Amino acid sequence: MPGDKPHWIDLFREVVTSGLCTGCAACIVACPYDLLKYNDSAGQYKPFHVDEEGGIADCTRGEKGCTLCTRACPRFREWETEVDTFLFGRERLSDEVFGVSQEVVLARATDPDVNAAGQDGGLVSAILIYALENDVIDAALVSYLEGDGTSWKAVPGVATTREQVLAASGSRYTYSANPLAYGEAIAGGAERIGLVGMSCQASAPPIMAARKAGKVARRFALTIGLLCSKTFDDAIFPELFEARYGLKREQMVKMNIKGVFQIWMRDGSYHEVPLKEAHAWTREGCKQCPDFSAEHADISTGGIGAFADWTITVVRTDKGRELMDAMVAASSIEVRPGADDPGAVELLRKLARVSRRRWPETAAPAPRRLAVSSA
């Protein structure tokens, strides 16, 4: 980190109010004084500072030398090159548009119940169940659907058992700041925590570690990243799905995105909504995010291939490699070469390049520079 000890006043100006903030909540988790809170109302999805300790734009603790919020932020200043160097020992090459990787494969769960409950073959659920049952992690930060699930509001939560993992399975395309469940995991006694999250969230644990953000950084033991072009504001349910198509959220049982919004209803019907119609509800924090492929996760996963029951999987770190190998050996997952679906690999590169071009020229140059050099 720079020698001027940047703190909340710098984070507020350079990230929170500039459009770079993704709402990942890493700064909130890292704050040791409980001075940062989260606003997920009215499409905000942003941290805010409590008034009594410096007002919204400044911080009394920061003025005294605390820099932990900026150390935790995966969009503050030279975050990309710092994380690349920390995780991989080097900056990425010009052709590594979707990040440094060891291997790209197709993978899915072998357990039929896990496969059926999860998305695109249930790989993420399989990883979490194996990690919890084989002493890799004590708890996982995931998202659940609020209440009985009919509101389709995604909320952060903790999974420590197979049953809880399966309850959290499936995709939602509104935003859940999963790191916010960190406190719940710690209160439950967890010391080794796994995080499942979108690309912005997946960069939080390694940037904390790279910038020495203390005990919080040391407790993150595994990061599973989800390929993500964007998420949507909750208002998409009443304003698009119901108003235009008559699809009430409380009647939805499953959704996916495969070029279109795919929606399955309780009455057995299936509907498709053109993705371009959903653009108006794109969450503000996604509009300048340059990371489609969760480039700093141990393992990155997504359902962009030709095979609906397989997950395209990017193995990035030695930790991710060891875990995947152990799961194959234990017959928890099955794996096939990524080359079996060349279209998925090419789409991965294409969507990663498109996302990189969102990064503004006024911010740290690395993300946009790579977009241009890999074109």
Residue frames relative to the residue before (quaternion, step in Angstrom):
aa qw qx qy qz dx dy dz
M 1.0000 0.0000 0.0000 0.0000 0.00 0.00 0.00
P 0.6094 -0.5661 0.3989 0.3860 3.60 -1.12 0.56
G 0.5810 -0.6399 0.3955 0.3107 3.54 -1.15 0.61
D 0.5903 0.6052 -0.3746 0.3808 3.62 1.20 -0.16
K 0.4041 -0.7539 0.4382 0.2764 3.60 1.31 0.21
P 0.0013 -0.8257 0.5634 -0.0279 3.60 0.55 1.11
H 0.0466 -0.7949 0.6048 0.0128 3.57 -1.07 0.72
W 0.8471 -0.2116 0.1029 0.4764 3.57 -1.26 -0.34
I 0.6214 0.5540 -0.3644 0.4174 3.60 0.91 -0.77
D 0.6711 0.4699 -0.2830 0.4987 3.59 1.10 -0.72
L 0.6461 0.5149 -0.3165 0.4660 3.57 0.97 -0.82
F 0.6351 0.5382 -0.3202 0.4521 3.56 0.97 -0.86
R 0.7217 0.4426 -0.2478 0.4710 3.57 0.86 -0.96
E 0.7690 0.4132 -0.2059 0.4422 3.60 0.79 -1.02
V 0.7952 0.2694 -0.1337 0.5265 3.60 1.10 -0.59
V 0.7379 0.4621 -0.2709 0.4107 3.58 0.51 -1.19
T 0.7991 0.2848 -0.1442 0.5094 3.60 0.87 -0.91
S 0.6025 0.5913 -0.3531 0.4034 3.60 1.24 0.03
G 0.5773 -0.5772 0.3844 0.4310 3.58 1.25 -0.28
L 0.5749 0.6079 -0.3812 0.3933 3.61 1.23 -0.15
C 0.5700 0.6262 -0.3827 0.3695 3.59 1.15 -0.53
T 0.2543 -0.7846 0.5524 0.1209 3.55 -0.79 1.07
G 0.4708 -0.6832 0.4415 0.3415 3.58 1.22 -0.27
C 0.3086 0.8003 -0.4755 0.1955 3.59 1.20 0.40
A 0.3615 -0.7764 0.4401 0.2698 3.61 1.29 -0.43
A 0.3438 0.7509 -0.5038 0.2534 3.63 1.16 0.25
C 0.6353 0.5364 -0.3370 0.4418 3.60 0.98 -0.78
I 0.6369 0.5312 -0.3234 0.4556 3.57 1.05 -0.77
V 0.6573 0.5137 -0.3005 0.4624 3.55 0.95 -0.92
A 0.7133 0.4753 -0.2578 0.4459 3.58 0.97 -0.87
C 0.5716 0.6170 -0.3911 0.3736 3.62 1.12 -0.52
P 0.2834 -0.8008 0.5026 0.1604 3.62 -0.53 1.10
Y 0.6938 0.4884 -0.2586 0.4618 3.58 1.27 -0.21
D 0.4112 -0.7389 0.4472 0.2916 3.58 1.30 0.09
L 0.3763 0.7468 -0.4644 0.2915 3.55 1.05 0.81
L 0.6908 0.4220 -0.2723 0.5201 3.59 1.26 -0.21
K 0.0986 -0.7807 0.6164 0.0271 3.56 -0.95 0.93
Y 0.4144 -0.7155 0.5159 0.2240 3.58 -1.30 0.22
N 0.1466 -0.7771 0.6089 0.0615 3.54 -0.96 0.95
D 0.0325 0.8081 -0.5865 0.0434 3.58 -0.45 1.18
S 0.4613 0.6713 -0.4517 0.3640 3.58 1.17 0.54
A 0.8597 0.1407 -0.0992 0.4809 3.53 -1.26 0.55
G 0.7050 -0.5034 0.2626 0.4250 3.56 0.98 0.89
Q 0.3955 0.7513 -0.4602 0.2594 3.61 1.20 0.27
Y 0.1129 0.8308 -0.5448 0.0181 3.60 0.51 -1.20
K 0.5444 0.6044 -0.3982 0.4240 3.55 0.84 1.01
P 0.4993 -0.6194 0.4991 0.3435 3.57 -1.23 0.42
F 0.0401 -0.7681 0.6340 0.0804 3.54 -1.27 0.36
H 0.4318 -0.7018 0.5190 0.2274 3.53 -1.22 0.61
V 0.4817 -0.6751 0.4672 0.3065 3.59 -0.91 0.86
D 0.5802 -0.6529 0.3763 0.3091 3.56 -0.94 0.96
E 0.6955 0.5324 -0.2987 0.3790 3.56 0.87 -0.94
E 0.7306 0.3804 -0.2380 0.5146 3.62 1.20 -0.15
G 0.8350 -0.1616 0.0522 0.5234 3.56 0.86 0.93
G 0.5185 -0.6373 0.4244 0.3807 3.57 1.25 -0.08
I 0.7263 -0.4671 0.2807 0.4189 3.56 -1.28 0.11
A 0.7712 0.3986 -0.1931 0.4572 3.60 1.05 -0.68
D 0.7618 0.2811 -0.1816 0.5547 3.59 1.20 -0.21
C 0.2234 -0.7738 0.5834 0.1047 3.56 -1.29 0.23
T 0.4267 -0.7172 0.4880 0.2559 3.56 -0.70 1.05
R 0.6512 0.5018 -0.3169 0.4729 3.60 1.01 -0.73
G 0.6266 0.5346 -0.3337 0.4586 3.55 1.06 -0.68
E 0.6343 0.5328 -0.3230 0.4577 3.52 1.04 -0.79
K 0.6886 0.4580 -0.2683 0.4940 3.56 1.21 -0.53
G 0.7296 -0.4752 0.2268 0.4363 3.59 1.26 0.17
C 0.5122 0.6387 -0.4395 0.3694 3.64 1.20 -0.04
T 0.0608 -0.8201 0.5689 -0.0102 3.59 -0.76 1.07
L 0.3534 0.8037 -0.4476 0.1696 3.60 1.25 0.07
C 0.6175 0.5464 -0.3723 0.4261 3.63 1.00 -0.63
T 0.6846 0.4562 -0.2969 0.4849 3.61 0.94 -0.77
R 0.6158 0.5426 -0.3494 0.4520 3.60 1.11 -0.57
A 0.7060 0.4710 -0.2575 0.4620 3.57 1.12 -0.62
C 0.6076 0.6186 -0.3495 0.3550 3.58 1.16 -0.51
P 0.2777 -0.7886 0.5273 0.1513 3.61 -0.68 1.06
R 0.6790 0.4036 -0.3263 0.5192 3.57 1.16 0.60
F 0.5295 0.6532 -0.4002 0.3644 3.59 1.26 0.09
R 0.8609 -0.0975 0.0080 0.4993 3.54 -0.73 1.22
E 0.8370 -0.2277 0.1397 0.4776 3.65 -0.91 -0.81
W 0.0584 0.8642 -0.4975 0.0474 3.56 0.95 0.93
E 0.6840 0.5238 -0.3185 0.3953 3.60 0.83 -0.93
T 0.7004 0.4482 -0.2841 0.4774 3.58 0.80 -0.94
E 0.6105 0.5495 -0.3546 0.4468 3.59 1.07 -0.64
V 0.6965 0.4575 -0.2836 0.4744 3.59 0.87 -0.91
D 0.6165 0.5446 -0.3527 0.4461 3.61 0.94 -0.80
T 0.6883 0.4791 -0.2839 0.4649 3.56 0.85 -0.97
F 0.6548 0.5125 -0.3145 0.4578 3.58 0.99 -0.78
L 0.7428 0.4296 -0.2326 0.4578 3.60 0.81 -1.01
F 0.8340 0.2485 -0.0654 0.4882 3.55 0.85 -1.02
G 0.4924 -0.6940 0.4078 0.3311 3.59 1.26 -0.06
R 0.7742 0.1848 -0.1185 0.5937 3.57 1.29 0.21
E 0.5045 -0.5735 0.5249 0.3755 3.52 -1.32 0.13
R 0.5805 -0.6102 0.4108 0.3491 3.55 -1.11 0.61
L 0.5012 -0.6395 0.4975 0.3038 3.55 -1.26 0.48
S 0.6814 -0.5285 0.3226 0.3903 3.55 -1.21 0.44
D 0.7063 0.4411 -0.2816 0.4767 3.62 1.10 -0.52
E 0.5725 0.5834 -0.3878 0.4260 3.62 1.25 0.01
V 0.0003 -0.8677 0.4967 -0.0206 3.52 0.78 1.09
F 0.7390 0.3300 -0.2393 0.5364 3.63 1.10 -0.49
G 0.7127 -0.4797 0.2413 0.4514 3.54 1.16 0.60
V 0.6375 -0.5107 0.4119 0.4040 3.53 -1.35 0.21
S 0.0667 0.8052 -0.5854 0.0673 3.58 -0.91 0.87
Q 0.4087 -0.6817 0.5479 0.2609 3.53 -1.26 0.44
E 0.7991 -0.0858 0.1205 0.5827 3.56 1.05 -0.81
V 0.1791 -0.7349 0.6405 0.1330 3.54 -1.25 0.56
V 0.0436 0.8093 -0.5796 0.0847 3.57 -0.64 1.13
L 0.3761 -0.6274 0.6036 0.3172 3.50 -1.42 -0.07
A 0.0250 0.8231 -0.5638 0.0640 3.58 -0.82 0.92
R 0.0417 0.7837 -0.6197 0.0075 3.55 -1.26 0.44
A 0.5927 -0.5679 0.4387 0.3657 3.55 -1.28 0.39
T 0.3819 -0.7131 0.5384 0.2363 3.56 -1.12 0.67
D 0.5857 0.5575 -0.3708 0.4568 3.59 1.15 -0.52
P 0.4258 -0.7443 0.4416 0.2640 3.63 -0.50 1.10
D 0.6351 0.5268 -0.3404 0.4508 3.60 1.06 -0.64
V 0.6546 0.4906 -0.3028 0.4890 3.58 1.01 -0.82
N 0.6350 0.5405 -0.3209 0.4491 3.56 0.98 -0.88
A 0.7075 0.4689 -0.2659 0.4570 3.56 0.89 -0.95
A 0.6883 0.4955 -0.2890 0.4441 3.60 0.98 -0.79
G 0.7086 0.4784 -0.2573 0.4503 3.55 1.04 -0.78
Q 0.5517 -0.5849 0.4793 0.3519 3.51 -1.36 -0.07
D 0.8652 0.0409 -0.0296 0.4989 3.59 -1.04 0.82
G 0.8063 -0.2962 0.1298 0.4952 3.56 0.84 1.01
G 0.4695 -0.7467 0.3953 0.2564 3.57 1.27 0.12
L 0.2582 0.8105 -0.5019 0.1570 3.60 1.16 0.42
V 0.6725 0.5046 -0.3199 0.4368 3.61 0.76 -0.98
S 0.6442 0.5097 -0.3233 0.4697 3.59 0.94 -0.83
A 0.6450 0.5247 -0.3192 0.4548 3.58 0.96 -0.85
I 0.6408 0.5222 -0.3258 0.4589 3.59 0.96 -0.84
L 0.6879 0.4846 -0.2978 0.4509 3.58 0.82 -0.95
I 0.6475 0.5137 -0.3263 0.4587 3.59 0.91 -0.85
Y 0.6597 0.4941 -0.3108 0.4734 3.59 0.90 -0.88
A 0.6748 0.5063 -0.3042 0.4426 3.60 0.86 -0.93
L 0.6683 0.4906 -0.2996 0.4721 3.58 1.02 -0.76
E 0.7388 0.4326 -0.2262 0.4646 3.58 0.95 -0.86
N 0.7455 0.3632 -0.2085 0.5185 3.59 1.26 -0.24
D 0.6012 -0.6509 0.3346 0.3208 3.54 1.07 0.86
V 0.3873 0.6944 -0.5079 0.3315 3.57 1.04 0.80
I 0.7853 0.0166 0.0162 0.6187 3.57 1.01 -0.88
D 0.4337 -0.6823 0.5252 0.2655 3.55 -1.30 0.38
A 0.7944 0.0011 0.0465 0.6056 3.56 1.15 -0.63
A 0.2229 -0.7601 0.5947 0.1376 3.55 -1.24 0.48
L 0.3246 -0.7107 0.5911 0.2002 3.54 -1.07 0.82
V 0.0506 0.8070 -0.5746 0.1264 3.56 -0.52 1.24
S 0.3964 -0.6697 0.5367 0.3262 3.57 -1.23 -0.36
Y 0.1700 -0.7435 0.6394 0.0972 3.50 -1.24 0.66
L 0.4675 -0.5998 0.5357 0.3670 3.53 -1.32 0.00
E 0.5318 -0.6697 0.4268 0.2943 3.54 -0.85 1.03
G 0.8487 0.1406 -0.1118 0.4973 3.55 -1.12 0.76
D 0.7957 -0.2450 0.2047 0.5147 3.56 -0.84 -0.99
G 0.6277 -0.5878 0.3186 0.3987 3.58 1.27 0.23
T 0.5805 0.6320 -0.3784 0.3471 3.59 1.13 -0.37
S 0.6094 0.5478 -0.3666 0.4407 3.59 1.20 -0.30
W 0.2548 -0.7962 0.4920 0.2431 3.57 1.30 -0.49
K 0.4054 0.6684 -0.5110 0.3575 3.59 1.11 0.64
A 0.2932 -0.7677 0.5480 0.1561 3.57 -0.65 1.14
V 0.0264 -0.8025 0.5953 -0.0307 3.57 -0.88 0.98
P 0.5393 -0.6299 0.4460 0.3370 3.61 -1.07 0.67
G 0.0988 0.7932 -0.5972 0.0666 3.54 -1.16 0.64
V 0.4458 -0.6773 0.5275 0.2535 3.53 -1.36 0.11
A 0.1128 -0.7635 0.6322 0.0692 3.56 -1.08 0.80
T 0.0214 -0.8056 0.5920 -0.0071 3.57 -0.87 0.97
T 0.7437 0.3170 -0.1924 0.5562 3.59 1.28 -0.09
R 0.6761 -0.4682 0.3819 0.4216 3.54 -1.31 0.29
E 0.6635 0.5220 -0.3106 0.4369 3.57 0.89 -0.94
Q 0.6715 0.4883 -0.2983 0.4708 3.57 0.97 -0.80
V 0.6063 0.5408 -0.3523 0.4645 3.58 1.07 -0.69
L 0.6877 0.4749 -0.2877 0.4677 3.58 0.86 -0.94
A 0.6189 0.5383 -0.3447 0.4565 3.59 1.09 -0.63
A 0.7044 0.4431 -0.2525 0.4937 3.58 1.17 -0.59
S 0.4933 0.6989 -0.4177 0.3063 3.60 1.23 -0.18
G 0.6351 0.5123 -0.4062 0.4114 3.53 -1.29 0.39
S 0.4566 -0.7026 0.4880 0.2443 3.55 -1.24 0.42
R 0.0264 -0.7198 0.6902 0.0697 3.49 -1.32 0.54
Y 0.3058 -0.7913 0.5114 0.1371 3.52 -1.00 0.78
T 0.5172 0.4988 -0.4708 0.5119 3.50 1.22 0.64
Y 0.5880 -0.6654 0.3654 0.2792 3.56 -1.19 0.55
S 0.0361 -0.7541 0.6552 0.0262 3.52 -1.11 0.81
A 0.2936 -0.7559 0.5601 0.1694 3.60 -0.68 1.09
N 0.2081 -0.8529 0.4657 0.1108 3.56 0.39 1.27
P 0.5905 0.5756 -0.3975 0.4023 3.68 0.97 -0.55
L 0.5518 0.6253 -0.3980 0.3823 3.62 1.15 -0.43
A 0.6236 0.5402 -0.3448 0.4477 3.61 1.20 -0.35
Y 0.3742 0.7561 -0.4675 0.2641 3.59 1.29 -0.02
G 0.6650 0.5187 -0.3099 0.4390 3.59 0.84 -0.93
E 0.6363 0.5215 -0.3208 0.4693 3.58 1.03 -0.80
A 0.6490 0.5168 -0.3198 0.4576 3.58 0.98 -0.84
I 0.6594 0.4998 -0.3041 0.4722 3.59 0.96 -0.87
A 0.6386 0.5269 -0.3241 0.4578 3.58 0.98 -0.83
G 0.6852 0.4705 -0.2745 0.4834 3.57 1.17 -0.58
G 0.6339 -0.5841 0.3115 0.4000 3.57 1.28 0.15
A 0.4442 0.7097 -0.4537 0.3052 3.60 1.22 0.08
E 0.1447 -0.7776 0.6072 0.0759 3.55 -1.05 0.84
R 0.7436 0.2534 -0.1601 0.5976 3.59 1.21 -0.54
I 0.0590 -0.8481 0.5246 -0.0448 3.52 -0.31 1.31
G 0.2348 -0.7331 0.6224 0.1416 3.52 -1.10 0.82
L 0.1693 -0.7776 0.5990 0.0888 3.56 -1.09 0.72
V 0.0942 -0.7319 0.6715 0.0667 3.53 -1.01 0.91
G 0.2810 0.7801 -0.5186 0.2084 3.56 -0.63 1.04
M 0.6547 -0.4868 0.4030 0.4148 3.49 -1.35 0.22
S 0.7562 -0.4275 0.2502 0.4276 3.54 -1.30 0.30
C 0.6474 0.5241 -0.3349 0.4406 3.59 0.91 -0.84
Q 0.6753 0.4837 -0.2891 0.4758 3.57 1.00 -0.82
A 0.6387 0.5565 -0.3275 0.4185 3.58 1.03 -0.78
S 0.6497 0.5084 -0.3217 0.4647 3.60 1.16 -0.46
A 0.5381 0.6691 -0.3946 0.3273 3.59 1.20 -0.37
P 0.6833 0.4798 -0.3305 0.4400 3.68 0.69 -0.87
P 0.7178 0.4326 -0.3039 0.4531 3.65 0.77 -0.79
I 0.6278 0.5012 -0.3734 0.4639 3.63 1.03 -0.52
M 0.5948 0.5437 -0.3597 0.4704 3.59 1.11 -0.60
A 0.6779 0.4826 -0.2904 0.4725 3.56 0.94 -0.88
A 0.6595 0.5192 -0.3140 0.4436 3.58 0.93 -0.89
R 0.7595 0.3594 -0.1867 0.5092 3.58 1.03 -0.82
K 0.4392 -0.7364 0.4269 0.2872 3.57 1.34 0.32
A 0.1683 0.8247 -0.5114 0.1732 3.52 0.72 1.18
G 0.6923 -0.5574 0.2715 0.3692 3.58 1.05 0.75
K 0.8486 -0.2279 0.1557 0.4513 3.50 -1.36 -0.44
V 0.5900 0.5778 -0.3723 0.4236 3.58 1.03 -0.71
A 0.6665 0.5080 -0.3035 0.4534 3.58 0.87 -0.92
R 0.6842 0.5110 -0.2954 0.4284 3.59 0.90 -0.86
R 0.6598 0.5315 -0.3158 0.4272 3.59 1.12 -0.51
F 0.5941 0.5435 -0.3876 0.4489 3.61 1.14 -0.30
A 0.1166 -0.8447 0.5224 0.0003 3.55 -0.45 1.27
L 0.8008 0.0653 -0.0086 0.5952 3.62 1.18 -0.40
T 0.0616 -0.7974 0.5999 0.0218 3.56 -0.96 0.87
I 0.1020 -0.7652 0.6352 0.0248 3.54 -0.80 1.12
G 0.1637 -0.8193 0.5464 0.0588 3.58 -0.58 1.16
L 0.2874 -0.7526 0.5737 0.1481 3.55 -1.12 0.75
L 0.4598 -0.6604 0.5147 0.2956 3.57 -0.81 0.99
C 0.0771 0.8284 -0.5380 0.1357 3.56 -0.74 1.02
S 0.2332 -0.7621 0.5908 0.1254 3.57 -0.75 1.07
K 0.7630 -0.1832 0.1663 0.5971 3.54 1.06 -0.81
T 0.2027 -0.7068 0.6458 0.2056 3.50 -1.39 0.16
F 0.4067 -0.7351 0.5081 0.1901 3.54 -1.28 0.37
D 0.5367 -0.6032 0.4816 0.3409 3.52 -1.22 0.54
D 0.6244 -0.5741 0.3868 0.3617 3.56 -1.14 0.69
A 0.5671 0.6236 -0.3802 0.3807 3.59 1.16 -0.50
I 0.4981 0.6666 -0.4279 0.3527 3.61 1.24 -0.25
F 0.6139 0.5773 -0.3587 0.4015 3.59 1.09 -0.61
P 0.7619 0.3368 -0.2422 0.4974 3.65 0.65 -0.90
E 0.7356 0.4807 -0.2439 0.4103 3.57 0.95 -0.86
L 0.7656 0.2738 -0.1845 0.5522 3.61 1.15 -0.46
F 0.7503 0.4262 -0.2540 0.4369 3.57 0.44 -1.19
E 0.7432 0.3771 -0.2289 0.5031 3.59 0.90 -0.87
A 0.7010 0.4898 -0.2956 0.4258 3.60 0.75 -1.01
R 0.7777 0.3598 -0.1863 0.4806 3.58 0.91 -0.88
Y 0.8092 0.2634 -0.1093 0.5137 3.57 1.05 -0.76
G 0.4545 -0.7132 0.4372 0.3058 3.59 1.24 -0.06
L 0.4876 0.6591 -0.4288 0.3795 3.58 1.23 0.42
K 0.1925 -0.8083 0.5504 0.0819 3.56 -0.32 1.25
R 0.5524 -0.6580 0.4004 0.3186 3.53 -0.87 0.99
E 0.6600 0.5283 -0.3230 0.4254 3.60 0.98 -0.78
Q 0.6787 0.4637 -0.2906 0.4898 3.59 1.27 -0.23
M 0.5338 0.6248 -0.4031 0.4027 3.60 1.29 -0.03
V 0.1692 -0.7966 0.5723 0.0964 3.58 -1.02 0.78
K 0.8034 -0.0051 0.0196 0.5951 3.59 1.13 -0.47
M 0.0021 -0.7827 0.6212 0.0375 3.55 -1.21 0.53
N 0.0182 -0.7689 0.6391 0.0008 3.53 -1.26 0.49
I 0.2519 -0.7262 0.6057 0.2057 3.54 -1.31 0.18
K 0.1245 0.7535 -0.6340 0.1215 3.54 -0.74 1.14
G 0.7825 -0.2122 0.0997 0.5769 3.55 0.62 1.19
V 0.7510 0.0988 -0.0678 0.6493 3.55 1.31 -0.51
F 0.5284 -0.5530 0.5061 0.3986 3.54 -1.30 0.14
Q 0.1355 -0.7768 0.6121 0.0589 3.57 -0.70 1.10
I 0.0088 -0.8147 0.5775 -0.0520 3.58 -0.73 1.05
W 0.1452 -0.7732 0.6152 0.0523 3.54 -0.87 1.06
M 0.2412 -0.8022 0.5388 0.0890 3.57 -0.90 1.00
R 0.6668 -0.5241 0.3626 0.3863 3.55 -1.27 0.42
D 0.6738 0.4945 -0.3075 0.4549 3.59 1.07 -0.58
G 0.6175 -0.5778 0.3313 0.4184 3.58 1.30 0.16
S 0.5442 0.6279 -0.4036 0.3830 3.59 1.22 -0.14
Y 0.2340 -0.7479 0.6107 0.1137 3.52 -1.29 0.54
H 0.0548 -0.8138 0.5781 -0.0224 3.56 -0.92 0.94
E 0.1829 -0.7579 0.6150 0.1178 3.54 -1.23 0.57
V 0.1207 -0.7691 0.6261 0.0434 3.53 -0.99 0.96
P 0.4684 -0.6855 0.4687 0.3017 3.63 -0.67 1.02
L 0.5158 -0.6821 0.4284 0.2919 3.54 -0.83 1.02
K 0.6123 0.5697 -0.3611 0.4125 3.58 1.05 -0.69
E 0.6192 0.5436 -0.3518 0.4443 3.60 1.14 -0.51
A 0.6643 0.5159 -0.2986 0.4509 3.59 1.20 -0.46
H 0.4640 0.7291 -0.4290 0.2629 3.60 1.21 -0.38
A 0.6286 0.5684 -0.3418 0.4061 3.58 1.01 -0.76
W 0.7065 0.4244 -0.2538 0.5063 3.59 1.22 -0.42
T 0.3035 0.7538 -0.5228 0.2574 3.60 1.21 0.39
R 0.4777 -0.6791 0.4833 0.2775 3.54 -0.88 0.98
E 0.5833 -0.6319 0.3862 0.3338 3.57 -0.90 0.97
G 0.6801 0.5271 -0.2918 0.4176 3.58 0.95 -0.87
C 0.6482 0.5258 -0.3178 0.4499 3.59 1.24 -0.23
K 0.5716 0.6787 -0.3631 0.2843 3.57 1.14 -0.58
Q 0.7704 0.2720 -0.1806 0.5476 3.60 1.17 -0.42
C 0.4097 0.7216 -0.4699 0.3010 3.58 1.25 0.21
P 0.2693 -0.8129 0.4971 0.1398 3.64 -0.67 1.02
D 0.6737 0.5351 -0.2643 0.4359 3.58 1.27 -0.22
F 0.1438 -0.7975 0.5840 0.0471 3.57 -0.29 1.27
S 0.8118 0.3882 -0.1329 0.4154 3.54 0.83 -1.06
A 0.4728 -0.6920 0.4440 0.3170 3.61 1.15 0.54
E 0.0064 0.9011 -0.4330 0.0229 3.50 0.93 1.09
H 0.7480 0.3738 -0.2196 0.5027 3.60 1.21 -0.26
A 0.4145 0.6740 -0.4919 0.3633 3.57 1.18 0.51
D 0.5629 -0.5408 0.4756 0.4055 3.55 -1.28 0.18
I 0.7676 0.0235 0.0143 0.6403 3.54 1.10 -0.84
S 0.1467 -0.7838 0.5992 0.0718 3.60 -0.84 0.97
T 0.0620 -0.8305 0.5527 -0.0294 3.57 -0.87 0.96
G 0.1690 0.7954 -0.5745 0.0934 3.56 -1.16 0.55
G 0.4166 -0.7265 0.5008 0.2187 3.54 -1.19 0.55
I 0.2928 0.7890 -0.4956 0.2147 3.59 0.61 1.06
G 0.5547 0.6631 -0.3750 0.3345 3.60 1.21 0.00
A 0.6794 -0.4790 0.3767 0.4087 3.51 -1.39 -0.07
F 0.7052 0.4332 -0.2475 0.5038 3.58 1.21 -0.50
A 0.3634 -0.7905 0.4530 0.1946 3.57 -0.34 1.28
D 0.7419 0.3957 -0.2331 0.4885 3.59 1.13 -0.50
W 0.6358 0.4393 -0.3528 0.5276 3.58 1.20 0.58
T 0.2934 -0.7458 0.5753 0.1634 3.56 -1.13 0.71
I 0.3566 -0.6823 0.5818 0.2624 3.57 -0.90 0.85
T 0.0981 -0.8325 0.5423 -0.0564 3.52 -0.70 1.19
V 0.1444 -0.7783 0.6081 0.0592 3.56 -0.80 1.07
V 0.1854 -0.7742 0.5992 0.0850 3.55 -0.55 1.21
R 0.1343 -0.8595 0.4925 0.0254 3.58 -0.44 1.21
T 0.8178 0.2356 -0.0991 0.5156 3.59 0.73 -1.01
D 0.6513 -0.4840 0.3944 0.4313 3.56 -1.29 0.19
K 0.6078 0.5545 -0.3452 0.4515 3.57 1.06 -0.72
G 0.6688 0.4919 -0.2899 0.4762 3.55 0.97 -0.90
R 0.6322 0.5399 -0.3195 0.4547 3.57 1.03 -0.82
E 0.6748 0.4978 -0.2933 0.4591 3.58 0.86 -0.96
L 0.6623 0.5052 -0.3101 0.4582 3.58 0.97 -0.81
M 0.6559 0.4996 -0.3165 0.4691 3.59 0.90 -0.85
D 0.6541 0.5116 -0.3173 0.4581 3.59 0.92 -0.85
A 0.6564 0.5075 -0.3133 0.4620 3.58 0.96 -0.84
M 0.6665 0.5009 -0.3081 0.4581 3.59 0.99 -0.76
V 0.6132 0.5182 -0.3451 0.4862 3.57 1.07 -0.67
A 0.6615 0.5113 -0.3055 0.4557 3.59 0.92 -0.92
A 0.7130 0.4297 -0.2467 0.4961 3.58 1.08 -0.70
S 0.4191 -0.7284 0.4349 0.3237 3.59 1.35 0.03
S 0.3513 0.7340 -0.5036 0.2904 3.57 1.08 0.71
I 0.7770 0.1026 -0.0632 0.6179 3.54 1.22 -0.56
E 0.2243 -0.7183 0.6258 0.2050 3.52 -1.31 0.22
V 0.1827 -0.8018 0.5686 0.0226 3.52 -1.07 0.90
R 0.0309 -0.7642 0.6435 0.0292 3.53 -1.15 0.70
P 0.6451 -0.5524 0.3420 0.4022 3.62 -1.09 0.49
G 0.5495 -0.6047 0.4649 0.3409 3.54 -1.13 0.65
A 0.5771 0.6073 -0.3629 0.4079 3.56 1.19 -0.57
D 0.5314 0.6184 -0.4122 0.4065 3.61 1.24 -0.25
D 0.7652 0.1950 -0.1258 0.6006 3.58 1.24 -0.40
P 0.1022 -0.8458 0.5206 0.0554 3.61 0.46 1.17
G 0.5939 0.5784 -0.3670 0.4219 3.57 1.10 -0.58
A 0.6396 0.5229 -0.3234 0.4615 3.57 1.06 -0.75
V 0.6514 0.5084 -0.3170 0.4655 3.58 0.97 -0.81
E 0.6598 0.4929 -0.3091 0.4755 3.57 0.97 -0.81
L 0.6382 0.5139 -0.3249 0.4723 3.59 1.05 -0.76
L 0.5894 0.5632 -0.3543 0.4581 3.58 1.09 -0.67
R 0.6723 0.4828 -0.2892 0.4808 3.56 0.91 -0.91
K 0.6641 0.5242 -0.3066 0.4361 3.57 0.90 -0.92
L 0.7105 0.4547 -0.2681 0.4653 3.57 0.81 -1.01
A 0.6024 0.5395 -0.3555 0.4686 3.58 1.12 -0.61
R 0.6580 0.5069 -0.3078 0.4640 3.58 0.97 -0.85
V 0.6362 0.5295 -0.3276 0.4556 3.59 0.97 -0.85
S 0.6669 0.4999 -0.3070 0.4595 3.58 0.91 -0.89
R 0.6391 0.5438 -0.3352 0.4284 3.60 0.95 -0.80
R 0.6468 0.5384 -0.3231 0.4328 3.56 1.06 -0.66
R 0.5496 0.6077 -0.4008 0.4099 3.59 1.24 -0.19
W 0.5777 0.6305 -0.3782 0.3546 3.57 1.06 -0.74
P 0.4275 -0.7464 0.4421 0.2542 3.62 -0.64 1.05
E 0.5669 -0.6201 0.4364 0.3221 3.55 -1.12 0.68
T 0.6319 0.5544 -0.3285 0.4306 3.58 1.20 -0.42
A 0.6500 0.5073 -0.3171 0.4686 3.61 1.26 -0.23
A 0.7670 -0.3130 0.2489 0.5018 3.60 -1.31 -0.12
P 0.4896 -0.7546 0.3603 0.2472 3.59 -0.68 1.08
A 0.5255 0.7045 -0.4092 0.2451 3.61 1.04 -0.66
P 0.6986 0.4779 -0.3271 0.4202 3.68 0.62 -0.91
R 0.7081 0.4480 -0.2757 0.4709 3.59 0.86 -0.90
R 0.5949 0.5721 -0.3605 0.4346 3.59 1.08 -0.69
L 0.6756 0.4803 -0.3026 0.4704 3.58 0.94 -0.83
A 0.5996 0.5603 -0.3673 0.4377 3.60 1.04 -0.65
V 0.6799 0.4785 -0.2854 0.4768 3.56 0.96 -0.85
S 0.7060 0.4816 -0.2816 0.4363 3.61 0.83 -0.93
S 0.7194 0.4323 -0.2572 0.4789 3.59 1.15 -0.51
A 0.4447 0.7152 -0.4455 0.3037 3.56 1.26 -0.03
